[in-house]
């Protein structure tokens, strides 16, 4: 039953910070931002076929959406000059409309000048502000502060605050293909793609990268995190580039993709959440946002085009799953999901991760209570979804070495083919989802929540999800022995799936069923005001919040376990 996880800090792969790709990029930040802006401009012009009328339409659409965003959904982190900037864009467009006439080329030139202003602004907004000194300081502060909290909770007496009896590796358990990840980070460029359930994920992954002795990664972090002072500091220190999900216009999205592609091609290890945002339902992401994912494929093709076919210019995709007993934002996330699914049948409430105070309170609770986190590192793949070995060689499904460059060749040379790369991106997305499910680690909390919800649903088979959530308390009671038998049935199936390599399971699931249930009940949603699953006075089980029970149940969605009920 001994947990097989990393219990030590690895030596750095690149001890000297000047060797870190992200430091090299930071030194060239000004030039890099200009390059991204210029390439984004060219990319957009190519997409519209250099048609001035289409460009005019896209510029007007962008202006309208940005003005609407400023009015209806402003954030504290937004630049102070947003109003004046977009006011100037509006004036520029009016001026072109009234003053510029004549040839198609003249109109294109005029509209292109406006486009250039926008891509330059977007590039600057997106760009990372990484500083090595801030990174090292933040890493030390996070590690020291979290360790102090952990030991204060576990070691008695005044000296607990200065104790090193327990480490963060005891609390945040790193498992999986860590040795391969480190080796590939030495050889080429790693793109890490984790599941996303909490705003805590970004800082958590940053700490894990440090523990594994890897140089810092660049992050695609949601701009909403920069609204929160504590997260803004961490994100800036960790070198996050900003992703503003309010902006859906083509010009912003193409600039964002260009930034990601160029940074990966530069050699920066990168991290982004392919689900795009936190899972609202608690289900492991099955439909990925392919925009940023496509940039890894573009970067790999560009490396091949530039004659860089050795392993040092190879890009490796590494899936990661993060497993929690408890997600602070779960009440808001599941309500958001239900409101989107059932429309008027449900109401959206505020995000629990909305203030620094709430986050600080959560961190204190997490590190002073018994709820652990598991981070599973999956087997690395190339951009085509082929597994790679320790040397970075791509392998087909029979274990034979394949040349990734051949996927990008036609008529004997590497070529650009947008449709082909779109298909490759979809293939890679499917492979990542498959790996998410394979390395997903079942906790006791997932088991008890899944079984409880399925039993309640089976007893009320004619009701849809929204009616289930509204069931009266007397219909939400489960007999303990019946529940225990169902848990055993599901656990047996989980172990069968594990033997087939289709899922993973935490070692605490090797205990007796009574112990597993007790452990699950103690940990599932342990800090929520309303607990998703509890024992009543008679020893039977019930829920205080059916929607939360559904959220935690969903971690085991996608394995066919529902058929057992």
C-alpha positions as CSV (number, residue, x, y, z in Angstrom):
1,X,0.0,0.0,0.0
2,X,3.0,2.3,0.0
3,X,2.4,5.2,-2.3
4,X,4.8,5.3,-5.2
5,X,5.4,9.0,-5.6
6,X,8.3,11.4,-5.8
7,X,9.6,12.2,-2.3
8,X,12.6,14.4,-3.1
9,X,13.6,17.5,-5.0
10,X,15.4,16.7,-8.2
11,X,18.7,18.4,-9.2
12,X,18.1,21.1,-11.8
13,X,18.4,20.0,-15.5
14,X,19.9,23.5,-16.3
15,X,21.5,24.9,-13.1
16,X,22.4,28.2,-14.6
17,X,19.4,30.5,-15.1
18,X,21.0,32.1,-18.2
19,X,20.5,28.7,-19.9
20,X,16.8,28.7,-19.3
21,X,14.9,29.2,-22.6
22,X,12.4,31.4,-20.9
23,X,15.2,33.7,-19.6
24,X,16.6,34.0,-23.2
25,X,13.1,34.9,-24.4
26,X,12.7,37.5,-21.6
27,X,16.0,39.2,-22.7
28,X,14.6,39.4,-26.2
29,X,11.0,40.4,-25.1
30,X,10.8,43.6,-27.0
31,X,12.0,42.1,-30.3
32,X,9.9,39.0,-29.8
33,X,6.7,41.0,-29.2
34,X,7.3,42.9,-32.4
35,X,7.9,39.7,-34.3
36,X,4.6,38.2,-33.0
37,X,2.7,41.4,-34.0
38,X,4.2,41.3,-37.5
39,X,3.6,37.6,-38.0
40,X,0.1,37.9,-36.6
41,X,-0.7,40.7,-39.1
42,X,0.6,38.5,-42.0
43,X,-1.3,35.5,-40.7
44,X,-4.6,37.5,-40.6
45,X,-4.0,38.9,-44.1
46,X,-3.4,35.4,-45.5
47,X,-6.6,34.2,-43.9
48,X,-8.7,36.9,-45.5
49,X,-7.0,36.6,-48.8
50,X,-5.7,40.2,-48.5
51,X,-9.3,41.4,-49.3
52,X,-9.7,45.0,-48.1
53,X,-13.5,44.6,-47.7
54,X,-13.2,41.5,-45.6
55,X,-10.4,43.2,-43.5
56,X,-12.7,46.2,-43.0
57,X,-15.5,43.9,-41.8
58,X,-13.2,42.1,-39.4
59,X,-11.8,45.4,-38.0
60,X,-15.4,46.7,-37.5
61,X,-16.4,43.4,-35.8
62,X,-13.3,43.6,-33.5
63,X,-14.1,47.2,-32.6
64,X,-17.7,46.5,-31.8
65,X,-16.9,43.5,-29.6
66,X,-14.1,45.3,-27.8
67,X,-16.3,48.4,-27.1
68,X,-19.1,46.0,-25.8
69,X,-16.6,44.2,-23.6
70,X,-15.3,47.4,-22.1
71,X,-18.9,48.5,-21.3
72,X,-20.4,45.2,-20.1
73,X,-17.5,43.2,-18.7
74,X,-14.6,45.4,-17.5
75,X,-11.9,43.9,-15.2
76,X,-9.5,45.7,-12.9
77,X,-6.6,44.2,-14.8
78,X,-7.6,45.9,-18.1
79,X,-5.3,48.7,-19.3
80,X,-6.4,52.2,-18.4
81,X,-6.2,53.4,-22.0
82,X,-8.6,50.9,-23.4
83,X,-11.3,53.5,-24.1
84,X,-9.0,56.0,-25.9
85,X,-7.3,53.2,-27.9
86,X,-10.5,51.8,-29.3
87,X,-11.8,55.3,-29.8
88,X,-8.8,56.0,-32.0
89,X,-9.4,52.8,-33.9
90,X,-13.0,54.0,-34.6
91,X,-11.7,57.3,-35.8
92,X,-9.2,55.6,-38.0
93,X,-11.9,53.5,-39.7
94,X,-14.2,56.5,-40.2
95,X,-11.3,58.5,-41.7
96,X,-10.5,55.6,-44.1
97,X,-14.2,55.4,-45.1
98,X,-14.5,59.1,-45.9
99,X,-11.0,59.9,-47.2
100,X,-9.5,56.8,-48.8
101,X,-10.7,55.9,-52.3
102,X,-9.3,54.5,-55.4
103,X,-7.5,51.2,-55.8
104,X,-8.0,48.1,-53.8
105,X,-4.3,48.3,-52.9
106,X,-4.7,51.7,-51.3
107,X,-7.7,50.6,-49.2
108,X,-5.8,47.5,-48.1
109,X,-2.8,49.5,-47.1
110,X,-5.0,51.9,-45.0
111,X,-6.9,49.1,-43.2
112,X,-3.6,47.2,-42.7
113,X,-2.2,50.1,-40.8
114,X,-5.1,49.8,-38.3
115,X,-4.6,46.1,-38.1
116,X,-1.0,46.7,-37.3
117,X,-1.9,48.8,-34.3
118,X,-4.2,46.1,-33.0
119,X,-1.8,43.2,-33.4
120,X,0.9,45.3,-31.7
121,X,-1.4,46.0,-28.8
122,X,-2.6,42.4,-28.5
123,X,1.0,41.1,-28.6
124,X,2.0,43.4,-25.8
125,X,-1.0,42.5,-23.7
126,X,-0.4,38.7,-24.1
127,X,3.4,38.7,-23.6
128,X,5.0,37.3,-20.5
129,X,6.8,39.5,-18.0
130,X,9.1,36.7,-16.6
131,X,11.9,37.8,-14.3
132,X,14.3,35.1,-13.1
133,X,14.8,36.8,-9.7
134,X,11.1,37.0,-9.1
135,X,10.7,33.4,-10.1
136,X,13.3,32.1,-7.7
137,X,11.9,34.2,-4.9
138,X,8.4,33.1,-5.5
139,X,9.4,29.4,-5.7
140,X,11.2,29.7,-2.3
141,X,8.3,31.6,-0.7
142,X,5.7,29.1,-1.9
143,X,7.7,26.1,-0.9
144,X,8.6,27.5,2.5
145,X,5.2,28.9,3.3
146,X,3.3,25.8,2.3
147,X,5.8,23.6,4.2
148,X,5.3,25.6,7.3
149,X,1.5,25.2,7.2
150,X,1.9,21.5,6.6
151,X,4.2,20.9,9.5
152,X,2.2,23.2,11.8
153,X,-0.8,20.9,11.2
154,X,1.1,17.6,11.7
155,X,3.7,18.4,14.4
156,X,2.8,19.4,17.9
157,X,4.3,22.3,19.8
158,X,5.8,25.7,19.1
159,X,8.6,24.2,17.0
160,X,6.1,22.9,14.5
161,X,6.5,26.1,12.4
162,X,10.2,25.3,12.0
163,X,9.9,21.6,11.5
164,X,10.8,19.8,8.3
165,X,9.3,16.5,9.4
166,X,6.8,16.6,6.5
167,X,7.4,17.9,3.0
168,X,5.1,19.1,0.3
169,X,5.8,15.9,-1.6
170,X,3.9,14.1,1.2
171,X,0.9,16.3,0.5
172,X,1.1,16.8,-3.3
173,X,2.0,13.4,-4.7
174,X,3.7,13.3,-8.1
175,X,3.5,10.0,-9.9
176,X,4.0,8.7,-13.4
177,X,6.6,9.2,-16.1
178,X,8.7,11.8,-14.3
179,X,12.1,10.3,-15.4
180,X,11.0,10.4,-19.1
181,X,9.7,14.0,-18.7
182,X,13.1,15.2,-17.3
183,X,15.0,13.4,-20.0
184,X,12.9,14.8,-22.8
185,X,13.1,18.3,-21.3
186,X,16.9,18.0,-21.7
187,X,16.6,16.9,-25.3
188,X,13.8,19.0,-26.9
189,X,10.9,21.2,-26.1
190,X,8.1,20.0,-23.8
191,X,4.4,21.1,-24.1
192,X,2.6,20.0,-20.9
193,X,-1.2,19.7,-21.2
194,X,-3.0,19.1,-17.8
195,X,-6.6,18.7,-16.9
196,X,-8.1,21.8,-15.4
197,X,-10.4,21.8,-12.4
198,X,-9.3,24.7,-10.2
199,X,-7.6,28.0,-10.4
200,X,-5.0,26.4,-8.0
201,X,-3.8,24.3,-11.0
202,X,-1.4,26.9,-12.4
203,X,0.5,27.5,-9.2
204,X,0.4,23.7,-8.5
205,X,1.9,22.8,-11.8
206,X,4.6,25.5,-11.4
207,X,5.7,24.0,-8.2
208,X,5.8,20.5,-9.7
209,X,7.9,21.8,-12.6
210,X,10.4,23.2,-10.0
211,X,10.4,19.9,-7.9
212,X,11.2,17.9,-11.0
213,X,14.3,20.1,-11.6
214,X,13.1,21.5,-14.9
215,X,13.5,25.1,-16.0
216,X,10.4,27.2,-15.8
217,X,7.7,26.8,-18.4
218,X,5.7,29.6,-20.1
219,X,2.1,29.5,-19.1
220,X,-1.1,30.3,-20.9
221,X,-2.9,31.7,-17.9
222,X,-6.4,33.1,-17.9
223,X,-6.4,36.9,-17.6
224,X,-9.1,36.6,-14.9
225,X,-6.4,35.3,-12.5
226,X,-4.6,38.6,-12.8
227,X,-7.7,40.2,-11.3
228,X,-6.8,38.5,-8.0
229,X,-3.8,40.2,-6.3
230,X,-2.3,37.0,-4.9
231,X,-2.6,35.2,-8.2
232,X,-1.4,38.2,-10.2
233,X,1.9,38.2,-8.3
234,X,2.4,34.5,-8.7
235,X,1.5,34.4,-12.4
236,X,3.7,37.4,-13.2
237,X,6.6,35.8,-11.3
238,X,6.1,32.5,-13.0
239,X,6.2,34.1,-16.4
240,X,2.6,33.5,-17.5
241,X,1.4,34.9,-20.8
242,X,-2.1,36.2,-20.6
243,X,-5.1,34.6,-22.2
244,X,-8.2,36.8,-22.3
245,X,-11.1,34.5,-22.9
246,X,-13.5,37.5,-23.2
247,X,-11.9,38.2,-26.6
248,X,-13.3,36.0,-29.3
249,X,-12.4,38.1,-32.3
250,X,-10.2,36.6,-35.0
251,X,-7.5,39.2,-34.6
252,X,-6.9,38.4,-30.9
253,X,-7.1,34.7,-31.3
254,X,-4.6,34.7,-34.2
255,X,-2.2,36.9,-32.2
256,X,-2.5,34.5,-29.3
257,X,-1.8,31.5,-31.4
258,X,1.1,33.2,-33.0
259,X,2.6,34.0,-29.6
260,X,2.3,30.4,-28.5
261,X,3.7,29.0,-31.7
262,X,6.7,31.3,-31.8
263,X,7.5,30.7,-28.1
264,X,7.5,26.9,-28.6
265,X,9.5,27.3,-31.7
266,X,12.0,29.5,-29.7
267,X,12.5,26.4,-27.5
268,X,10.5,27.5,-24.4
269,X,8.8,24.6,-22.6
270,X,5.1,25.5,-22.5
271,X,2.0,24.7,-20.6
272,X,-1.6,25.3,-21.4
273,X,-4.9,23.7,-20.4
274,X,-6.3,22.2,-23.6
275,X,-9.8,22.2,-22.1
276,X,-9.6,26.0,-22.4
277,X,-11.1,26.6,-19.0
278,X,-11.9,24.8,-15.8
279,X,-14.2,21.8,-16.1
280,X,-17.6,23.1,-15.1
281,X,-19.1,19.7,-14.6
282,X,-16.2,17.9,-12.9
283,X,-15.9,15.6,-16.0
284,X,-12.4,15.0,-17.4
285,X,-12.2,17.1,-20.6
286,X,-13.3,15.2,-23.7
287,X,-13.7,18.1,-26.1
288,X,-10.5,20.1,-26.2
289,X,-10.0,23.7,-27.4
290,X,-7.7,23.1,-30.4
291,X,-6.5,26.6,-31.0
292,X,-3.4,26.6,-28.8
293,X,-2.9,22.9,-29.3
294,X,-2.5,23.5,-33.1
295,X,0.4,25.9,-32.3
296,X,2.5,22.9,-31.2
297,X,2.0,21.2,-34.5
298,X,2.7,24.5,-36.4
299,X,5.9,25.0,-34.5
300,X,7.0,21.4,-35.2
301,X,6.4,21.8,-38.9
302,X,8.2,25.2,-38.9
303,X,11.2,23.5,-37.3
304,X,11.3,20.9,-40.0
305,X,10.9,23.6,-42.6
306,X,13.9,25.4,-41.2
307,X,16.0,22.2,-41.6
308,X,15.8,21.4,-37.8
309,X,14.9,17.7,-37.7
310,X,17.2,16.6,-34.9
311,X,15.8,15.7,-31.4
312,X,16.8,19.2,-30.0
313,X,14.0,20.8,-32.1
314,X,11.5,18.1,-31.5
315,X,8.3,19.0,-29.6
316,X,6.9,16.5,-27.0
317,X,3.3,16.6,-25.7
318,X,3.0,15.4,-22.1
319,X,-0.6,14.9,-20.7
320,X,-1.0,15.5,-16.9
321,X,-4.0,14.8,-14.7
322,X,-4.6,16.6,-11.4
323,X,-6.7,14.7,-8.8
324,X,-8.4,16.5,-5.9
325,X,-10.7,15.3,-3.2
326,X,-11.9,18.8,-3.0
327,X,-12.3,21.7,-5.4
328,X,-12.9,25.1,-3.8
329,X,-14.8,26.4,-6.8
330,X,-17.0,23.3,-7.2
331,X,-20.3,25.0,-6.1
332,X,-19.9,27.8,-8.6
333,X,-18.6,25.6,-11.4
334,X,-21.4,23.0,-11.2
335,X,-24.0,25.8,-11.0
336,X,-22.5,27.4,-14.0
337,X,-22.6,24.0,-15.9
338,X,-26.2,23.4,-14.9
339,X,-27.3,27.0,-15.8
340,X,-25.7,26.5,-19.3
341,X,-27.3,23.0,-19.7
342,X,-30.7,23.8,-18.2
343,X,-30.8,27.5,-19.1
344,X,-33.6,29.0,-17.0
345,X,-33.8,25.9,-14.8
346,X,-30.7,26.9,-12.8
347,X,-29.0,30.1,-11.6
348,X,-25.4,31.0,-11.7
349,X,-23.6,32.2,-8.6
350,X,-20.2,33.8,-7.8
351,X,-16.9,32.0,-8.2
352,X,-15.5,30.9,-4.8
353,X,-12.0,31.8,-6.1
354,X,-13.0,35.5,-6.4
355,X,-10.9,37.1,-3.7
356,X,-7.4,36.7,-2.2
357,X,-9.0,36.2,1.2
358,X,-11.0,33.2,0.0
359,X,-7.9,31.7,-1.7
360,X,-5.7,32.3,1.4
361,X,-8.4,30.7,3.6
362,X,-8.6,27.7,1.3
363,X,-4.8,27.2,1.2
364,X,-4.7,27.3,5.0
365,X,-7.5,24.7,5.2
366,X,-5.8,22.5,2.6
367,X,-2.4,22.4,4.2
368,X,-3.8,22.0,7.8
369,X,-6.2,19.2,7.0
370,X,-5.8,15.7,5.5
371,X,-6.9,16.1,1.9
372,X,-4.2,15.2,-0.6
373,X,-3.6,16.1,-4.2
374,X,-2.2,13.6,-6.8
375,X,-0.5,14.7,-10.0
376,X,-0.1,12.0,-12.6
377,X,2.5,12.6,-15.4
378,X,1.5,10.7,-18.6
379,X,3.7,9.1,-21.2
380,X,5.1,11.6,-23.7
381,X,3.9,11.8,-27.3
382,X,5.1,13.6,-30.4
383,X,2.7,16.1,-32.1
384,X,1.1,13.3,-34.0
385,X,0.1,11.5,-30.8
386,X,2.7,8.7,-31.2
387,X,4.4,7.6,-28.0
388,X,8.1,8.5,-27.8
389,X,10.9,6.7,-26.0
390,X,13.5,8.0,-23.6
391,X,15.6,9.2,-26.5
392,X,12.7,11.1,-28.0
393,X,12.2,8.7,-30.9
394,X,8.6,8.3,-32.1
395,X,7.0,4.9,-32.0
396,X,4.0,3.5,-33.9
397,X,1.4,1.3,-32.2
398,X,3.7,-1.7,-32.8
399,X,6.7,-0.1,-31.2
400,X,8.5,0.6,-34.5
401,X,10.4,3.9,-34.9
402,X,8.7,6.4,-37.2
403,X,9.9,9.7,-38.6
404,X,7.6,12.5,-37.6
405,X,8.9,14.8,-40.3
406,X,7.3,12.5,-43.0
407,X,3.9,13.5,-41.8
408,X,4.5,17.1,-43.0
409,X,6.0,16.2,-46.4
410,X,4.6,16.2,-49.9
411,X,6.6,15.7,-53.1
412,X,9.8,15.2,-51.1
413,X,9.7,18.4,-49.0
414,X,8.1,19.8,-45.9
415,X,5.0,21.9,-46.9
416,X,2.3,24.0,-45.3
417,X,-1.1,22.4,-45.5
418,X,-3.7,24.0,-43.3
419,X,-6.3,21.3,-43.8
420,X,-3.8,18.6,-43.1
421,X,-2.6,20.3,-39.9
422,X,-6.2,20.8,-38.7
423,X,-6.8,17.0,-39.0
424,X,-3.5,16.4,-37.1
425,X,-4.7,18.7,-34.4
426,X,-8.0,16.8,-34.0
427,X,-6.0,13.5,-33.9
428,X,-3.7,14.9,-31.2
429,X,-6.7,16.2,-29.2
430,X,-8.3,12.7,-29.2
431,X,-5.0,11.1,-28.1
432,X,-4.6,13.5,-25.2
433,X,-8.2,12.8,-24.0
434,X,-7.4,9.0,-24.2
435,X,-4.3,9.6,-22.1
436,X,-6.2,11.7,-19.6
437,X,-8.5,8.8,-18.9
438,X,-5.6,6.3,-18.7
439,X,-3.7,8.2,-16.1
440,X,-6.7,9.5,-14.2
441,X,-6.2,8.4,-10.6
442,X,-9.3,7.2,-8.7
443,X,-9.6,8.5,-5.1
444,X,-11.9,7.2,-2.5
445,X,-13.9,10.4,-2.7
446,X,-14.5,9.8,-6.4
447,X,-15.7,6.3,-5.7
448,X,-18.2,7.1,-3.0
449,X,-19.6,10.1,-4.8
450,X,-20.1,8.1,-8.0
451,X,-21.8,5.2,-6.3
452,X,-24.1,7.4,-4.2
453,X,-25.3,9.5,-7.2
454,X,-25.8,6.4,-9.4
455,X,-27.8,4.7,-6.7
456,X,-30.1,7.7,-6.2
457,X,-30.5,8.0,-10.0
458,X,-31.3,4.3,-10.3
459,X,-34.0,4.7,-7.6
460,X,-35.5,7.6,-9.6
461,X,-34.9,6.4,-13.2
462,X,-37.7,8.4,-14.7
463,X,-36.3,11.8,-13.5
464,X,-33.9,13.9,-15.5
465,X,-30.8,15.5,-13.9
466,X,-32.6,18.7,-12.9
467,X,-35.4,16.9,-11.2
468,X,-32.9,14.6,-9.4
469,X,-31.2,17.7,-8.0
470,X,-34.5,18.9,-6.6
471,X,-35.5,15.7,-4.8
472,X,-36.6,16.1,-1.2
473,X,-34.2,15.1,1.6
474,X,-36.2,11.9,2.4
475,X,-35.6,10.6,-1.1
476,X,-31.8,11.0,-0.8
477,X,-31.1,8.4,1.9
478,X,-29.1,5.3,1.0
479,X,-28.8,2.2,3.1
480,X,-25.2,1.7,4.2
481,X,-25.0,-2.0,3.4
482,X,-26.5,-1.5,-0.1
483,X,-24.1,1.4,-0.7
484,X,-21.2,-0.7,0.5
485,X,-22.0,-3.6,-1.9
486,X,-22.4,-1.2,-4.8
487,X,-19.0,0.4,-3.9
488,X,-17.4,-3.0,-4.0
489,X,-18.9,-3.8,-7.4
490,X,-17.6,-0.6,-8.9
491,X,-14.2,-0.9,-7.3
492,X,-13.8,-4.4,-8.7
493,X,-14.5,-3.0,-12.2
494,X,-12.0,-0.1,-11.6
495,X,-9.3,-2.6,-10.7
496,X,-10.1,-4.6,-13.9
497,X,-9.8,-1.4,-15.9
498,X,-6.5,-0.6,-14.2
499,X,-5.2,-4.0,-15.1
500,X,-6.0,-3.2,-18.7
501,X,-4.2,0.2,-18.5
502,X,-7.4,2.2,-18.9
503,X,-7.3,4.0,-15.5
504,X,-5.2,4.4,-12.4
505,X,-6.2,4.0,-8.7
506,X,-4.7,5.5,-5.5
507,X,-3.1,2.9,-3.1
508,X,-5.6,3.8,-0.4
509,X,-8.2,1.9,-2.4
510,X,-6.5,-1.3,-1.4
511,X,-7.9,-1.0,2.1
512,X,-11.1,-2.7,3.4
513,X,-14.3,-1.4,2.0
514,X,-15.4,0.1,5.3
515,X,-12.1,2.0,5.5
516,X,-12.3,3.2,1.9
517,X,-15.8,4.5,2.5
518,X,-14.8,6.2,5.7
519,X,-11.8,7.8,3.9
520,X,-14.0,8.9,1.0
521,X,-16.7,10.4,3.3
522,X,-14.0,12.3,5.3
523,X,-12.5,13.8,2.2
524,X,-15.2,14.4,-0.5
525,X,-15.9,18.1,-0.7
526,X,-14.5,18.4,2.9
527,X,-14.5,22.2,3.1
528,X,-17.9,22.9,1.5
529,X,-20.6,24.5,3.7
530,X,-22.9,21.7,2.5
531,X,-21.3,18.3,2.2
532,X,-22.0,16.2,-0.9
533,X,-22.1,13.0,1.1
534,X,-22.4,12.3,4.8
535,X,-23.5,9.6,7.3
536,X,-26.8,10.3,9.1
537,X,-27.5,9.5,12.7
538,X,-28.8,6.0,11.7
539,X,-25.5,5.2,9.9
540,X,-27.0,5.5,6.4
541,X,-25.8,7.9,3.8
542,X,-27.3,11.1,2.5
543,X,-26.3,14.3,0.7
544,X,-26.6,18.0,1.7
545,X,-26.1,19.1,-1.9
546,X,-27.1,16.9,-4.8
547,X,-25.5,19.2,-7.4
548,X,-22.1,18.9,-5.6
549,X,-22.5,15.1,-5.4
550,X,-23.0,15.1,-9.1
551,X,-19.9,17.2,-9.6
552,X,-17.6,14.8,-7.7
553,X,-19.4,11.8,-9.2
554,X,-18.4,13.0,-12.7
555,X,-14.7,12.3,-12.2
556,X,-15.5,8.7,-13.1
557,X,-17.6,9.5,-16.1
558,X,-16.5,8.0,-19.4
559,X,-15.5,4.5,-18.2
560,X,-18.9,2.8,-18.7
561,X,-19.3,2.3,-14.9
562,X,-22.9,3.5,-15.1
563,X,-23.8,0.2,-16.7
564,X,-23.3,-1.5,-13.3
565,X,-26.5,0.2,-12.0
